[in-house]
Amino acid sequence: MIAKDIATAPPAPRLDAAAAADWLGLSKSTLDKMRCEGRGPRYLRVGKRCFYRPADLDAYLEAAVVETADSRALPR
């Protein structure tokens, strides 16, 4: 039953490196360099191509948030 649900589920959205770099506010070459160095957001490798899931890009950005004394005093 679960396998059937997976087979009929729509594919998860994925972005190529140029679109992912735009999402993050980086240049494509910076994102490519980060990937080669083992840094940056998680990605999918399909053959020779790399793709990024929007959820992984958002998680990467959320992990980069820096808390300051002023921001900790703000209600969430």
Summary of the structure (lengths in Angstrom):
residues: 76
radius of gyration: 16.3
end to end distance: 40.6
largest distance: 50.6
contacts: 153
relative contact order: 0.15
helix: 51%
strand: 11%
